[in-house]
C-alpha cells in the first residue's frame, strides 16, 4: 500500500501504523514525512512555479522516512483460565482446591 506524503498545500502527512497479530503484543509506530531534498532542485530546474505551487500542492516536497517497515512482535504473556471437571483434577491437587460460595 502506498502512503501519501502530502496532506495539503505546504502540509506534510503523518501516520500511526498499528501492528498486531493474535497471541502477540500490539505495537504502534509513528511514520513521519520529512522535507524532500530534491524540493530545492526547483530553484535550478522547476523554477518558482515548482517551488511554490506544484510541489507543495502535490505533496512532492515531502518524502516518507522509509520505504518499508520491519518490526518483531513479542509473544503476549496473557494468562489463560482453563475449566476442567472435578473428576479430572489430579488427587495431589485436590487438597489445594477452594470451594467458592
C-alpha positions, 0 to 999 in steps of 0.5 A: 500500500502506498502512503501519501506524503502530502496532506495539503498545500505546504502540509506534510502527512503523518501516520500511526501504523498499528501492528498486531497479530493474535497471541502477540503484543500490539505495537504502534509506530509513528511514520513521519514525512520529512522535507524532500531534498530534491524540493530545492532542485526547483530553484535550478530546474522547476523554477518558482512555479515548482517551488511554490505551487506544484510541489507543495500542492502535490505533496512532492516536497515531502518524502516518507522516512522509509520505504518499508517497515520491519518490526518483531512482535513479542509473544503476549504473556496473557494468562489463560483460565482453563475449566476442567471437571472435578473428576479430572483434577489430579488427587495431589491437587485436590487438597489445594482446591477452594470451594467458592460460595 
